[in-house]
Amino acid sequence: MALRWGIVSAGLIANDFTTMLCSLPPSEHQVVAVAARDLNRAKEFAQKHDIPKAYGSYEELAKDPNVEVAYIATQHPQHKPAVLLCLAAGKAVLCEKPMGVNAAEVREMVAEARSRGIFLMEAIWSRFFPAMEALREVLAQGIIGDVQVARAEMGRDITFLPRATDWSQAGGGLLDIGIYCVQFLSMVFGALKPEKISAMGTIHETGVDNTVSVLLQYPGGVHGSFTCSITSTLPNTAYVSGTKGMAQISKIWCPTELVVNDEHQEFPPPVLGKGYNFLNGSCLSYEVNHVRECLRKGLKESPIVPLAESELLAEILEEARKAIGVTFPQDKC
């Protein structure tokens, strides 16, 4: 039976997500509704993707009995109200990363999902790429030995996206790009809580964080680090080094290659749809198929992106952000 999706927002990533969904077998996934705060935008989006229902408010979509799972693709500060709205209406929720602006927001959403017994997952799509799955297997099998250090870098000039530098929309490098880096380190170190977090960085003229470097010290003397930037071009790679070798991925946010001790493995993206705004958009299919599998099994959260880890990622990002002197209105709530 098909999983029936409702799309909350009609922006760029929502377009890619819907393009991918509409390219999958209709017996597995169907997009039955879209909502935007502007009804005309919702109608245009619905017409483009052949979606039967278009709503001019998120509340209307949440009330639609035909929607089984809501995909939240709003800007960062709107994640929490949209997630809580859909959970209250009994909808399973896949929320774009970062789930919340700060740790308190994420904890509130997680508590609500758990109290209602409803599925909630942060959309960290990178976790579901075959290259990343292969890396987890390499680590589990001890192929590179005991992990000693891990490093991630992601940076490019994304200031052409208004949200990237918009303080009122919780823009900046850490929440937009740093989430990819910190989720990689957390995956490598088994979602352990760091014993110490150090950060330094520069602040953009609009007040958001620009380029930030973070060092995470984990139990047992091992450590990870990352640098993220919304103005500087970085290698966009990540590696983990152990007592028997090293593993590395390129394009950390959407990896299609894994190098382990100089041996290369390629994982070509699926051919699904066209006209994506972002690189490897068809690979969003890995994530949605995981959500479908979780829901069909009756799970309330993902074993790959568990809710406790989403809380931890938010805590790390918030501590790093505050360490360099960046706060958002949501921090005062």
Summary of the structure (lengths in Angstrom):
residues: 333
radius of gyration: 19.2
end to end distance: 41.8
largest distance: 57.5
contacts: 1184
relative contact order: 0.16
helix: 39%
strand: 25%
